[in-house]
Amino acid sequence: MEQYAFIMMIRDKWWRELCSLSREEKKEFSYIRRGSAGPTNASFLFFYVTKPVGELAGYAEFIERKVGDAENLWSEYGSESVLKSKEEYQKLIGGKQKVSFIRFKNLKVAAKPVQLSDLIMFLDMKKPARGGFYIKKEPADKLIALMT
């Protein structure tokens, strides 16, 4: 299957923080996940804000996924995250030694977010996978058009 874009789940708290950083003209961002979390390869990321919001709220250009030692990755990419301190980072990762930094740029907040029910119908699925999932180029382009 063509892996053009990846739809990832994000909590409302972290989404609002990312939106705040994007208004500060920040160029590159990192979203931190415990373990070896996806995506591994994509052109775009879509951000599905989980319940109670329940909508596809934005998208960005995928740069890369870095997986490795929690300390080393924090030192190199921690400033790209929404976390304000190493202590907050340590609390988030919960003692895990291996983490993933999902790096992206050009974050766009949807002018017209796509509701979960519409997303499910559009992608012809029962419900989104909690860990995220890939979609092909054509549906990704259509989702971007719907959100702008």
Summary of the structure (lengths in Angstrom):
residues: 148
radius of gyration: 14.8
end to end distance: 26.4
largest distance: 41.7
contacts: 429
relative contact order: 0.26
helix: 34%
strand: 37%
